[in-house]
C-alpha cells in the first residue's frame, strides 16, 4: 500500500470507530450511564470551578502555574521548546511519522494542563527536552 492509501484507510477506520462509539454513547447517555464530571476535572477546564474542598483549593500545587514556575523547573529548555517543535515539523517527510505527531500532541496537551495546575509543570520536562 502506498502512503496515501494507508492514510485513506486510517481515516475510514477511525470514522467507523467514531460512528460506533457515537451510537453507543447516544444509547447509554439517556439511560443515565454517564454521571457528571467531578469538580476536580471541571476545575481543569473551567477557570472559576473549584473542588469545593477548602483544603485542596488552598494548596499551592493546585493553583494555576505562573511563568516563573516554568522557568524554575525547565530553565533554558522553556524558551527553546517551541523552536524544537518547529524543527520537528520542518524536517522533510516528518509529517507522516508517528513519533513527530506524538511529540507535538504531547507537548500541546502537557502545556495546556500544566498552565492549569502547578504540580503538572513537571510533566512538561520530556516535551521541553
C-alpha positions in Angstrom: 0.0 0.0 0.0 1.1 3.5 -0.7 1.3 6.2 1.9 -1.9 7.8 0.5 -3.8 4.5 0.6 -2.7 3.9 4.2 -3.9 7.4 5.1 -7.3 6.9 3.5 -7.6 3.5 5.2 -6.8 5.1 8.6 -9.4 7.9 8.1 -12.0 5.3 7.1 -11.2 3.1 10.1 -11.3 6.0 12.6 -14.6 7.3 11.2 -16.2 3.9 11.5 -14.9 3.5 15.1 -16.1 7.1 15.9 -19.6 6.3 14.4 -19.9 3.1 16.6 -18.8 5.0 19.7 -21.2 7.8 19.0 -24.0 5.2 18.6 -23.1 3.6 21.9 -23.0 6.9 23.7 -26.3 8.0 22.2 -27.9 4.9 23.6 -26.2 5.0 27.1 -26.5 8.7 27.7 -30.3 8.9 28.1 -30.2 5.9 30.4 -28.1 7.9 32.9 -25.0 5.8 32.5 -22.7 8.8 32.4 -22.6 10.8 35.5 -21.5 14.5 35.8 -17.8 15.2 35.8 -16.2 15.7 39.2 -15.4 19.1 40.4 -11.6 18.4 40.1 -12.0 17.5 36.4 -14.2 20.5 35.8 -11.6 22.7 37.5 -9.1 21.8 34.8 -11.3 23.1 32.0 -13.4 25.9 33.7 -11.4 28.6 35.4 -13.9 29.6 38.1 -14.7 26.0 39.2 -13.1 24.9 42.4 -13.1 21.5 44.1 -15.4 22.5 46.9 -12.8 21.3 49.4 -11.1 24.4 51.0 -8.1 22.4 52.0 -7.5 21.3 48.4 -8.2 24.7 47.0 -5.7 26.4 49.3 -2.8 24.1 48.4 -0.4 26.0 46.1 0.2 22.9 43.9 -3.4 23.0 42.8 -3.3 26.7 41.7 -2.5 27.7 38.1 1.2 27.7 37.2 3.0 31.0 36.7 5.7 31.8 34.1 8.2 31.8 37.0 7.3 28.1 37.7 8.1 27.1 34.1 11.4 28.9 34.3 12.2 27.4 37.7 11.6 23.8 36.6 12.6 23.9 32.9 15.1 26.8 32.8 16.6 27.2 29.4 14.6 24.4 27.9 11.4 26.5 28.3 12.1 29.2 25.7 13.8 26.7 23.4 11.0 24.1 23.2 8.9 26.0 20.6 12.0 26.1 18.3 12.5 22.3 18.8 8.9 21.6 17.9 9.2 23.8 14.8 12.3 21.9 13.7 10.5 18.6 14.2 7.7 19.7 11.8 10.1 21.3 9.3 12.0 18.1 8.6 11.2 16.5 5.2 8.6 13.8 5.5 8.2 14.4 9.2 4.5 15.0 8.9 4.0 11.3 8.2 5.9 10.0 11.2 4.0 8.9 14.3 6.8 9.9 16.7 6.6 13.5 15.5 2.9 13.7 15.9 3.1 12.1 19.3 5.6 14.7 20.5 3.6 17.6 19.1 0.4 16.4 20.7 2.1 15.5 24.0 3.7 19.0 24.1 0.4 20.8 23.4 -1.5 18.7 25.9 1.1 19.0 28.7 1.4 22.7 28.2 -2.4 23.1 28.5 -2.7 21.1 31.7 0.4 22.5 33.3 -0.9 26.0 33.0 -4.0 24.8 34.9 -2.2 23.2 37.8 1.2 23.9 39.3 2.2 20.3 40.0 1.7 19.3 36.4 4.6 21.5 35.2 7.0 18.6 35.8 5.2 16.7 33.1 6.5 19.3 30.6 10.1 18.2 31.2 10.2 15.5 28.5 8.4 17.7 26.0 10.8 20.6 26.6 13.9 18.4 26.4 
